[in-house]
Amino acid sequence: MKPDKRKTFSDAEKALLLETYQASGKMKKIWCKENGIGLSTLQRWLRQEKNQTQIQPLQNWVSQPLS
């Protein structure tokens, strides 16, 4: 039986890794290989980050009654 190689990343670690990736200008596949992160993991983090930024502006929305 193989030992489990999965690593759990904290939110702070994910944010730092995403910043590092975005600043690198490298292709996802290359950056992932250099940093030991699975490509699907990076893609999931990027998708989650995109979804978060799309939802946040709606949280500040305020309903106003029609006159």
Sequence and secondary structure as in RCSB ss.txt:
>XXXX:A:sequence
MKPDKRKTFSDAEKALLLETYQASGKMKKIWCKENGIGLSTLQRWLRQEKNQTQIQPLQNWVSQPLS
>XXXX:A:secstr
          HHHHHHHHHHHHHH   HHHHHHHHT  HHHHHHHHHHHHHHHHHHHHHT       
